Amino acid sequence: MTEYALIGYPLIHSFSQQYFTEKFEHENIRARYLNMEMQSVDGLMDFIEAHPQLKGLNVTIPHKQAVMPLLHGVSDETLAIGAVNCIKIERQPLTLTGYNTDVIGFERSIQPLLQPHHKKALVLGTGGASKAVVYGLKRLGVEPVLVSRTPADGMLGYDQLSHGVMDEYTVIVNCTPLGTFPSMDTCPDIPYKYIGGNHLLYDLVYNPAETLFLQRGKQRGATTKNGLEMLHLQAEAAWQIWTQS
């Protein structure tokens, strides 16, 4: 039986296995989807060799960048983004090709919510997901800046998010795992008191459906959206990649 899998750590929050299992059942596809928790990518090649029917992988936190040196190639767009969340596996010889479907899901999900005043965005976090978000925002005509606890050149620190900065950057995207099940009482440390009706808060987290980050934004009148539609859109894009000849 053909297999697909998700690698990452932890995976308790992920809906990917449920999504693909239901897809396979509804579309009469003879395949199964595995969750493979890995604290590092050191065992990835052993896992692939132990599963000869494995045709594709999804990649989540914290491996979207660490997995890249193991691949035989990546798409041009993925190289520009600098992070992988989808791997196509071909055999004889074994060839692993990396793609980024996060950017597809993110762009299609957030675009209908963007208004003319949404010119600049704060991207919270600097991991692999943030790279796809930055790339997507630029293509949508929104100027992004990364926000980090340890900011490098060109980034902002959380302590720099003044009233003026918050007024200027009216799109805020959470790319950190803060608020993810089961740690639902956490959220990014931004000054929520400066958020208002002009703001759009987008959270890549989708479990729970409404994180504390989104709750606090909604209380201030902001437009909010979680990452569930992004998950579905990127999953379907991954399926197209895995099954195209």
Summary of the structure (lengths in Angstrom):
residues: 245
radius of gyration: 18.3
end to end distance: 18.3
largest distance: 57.6
contacts: 800
relative contact order: 0.14
helix: 37%
strand: 23%
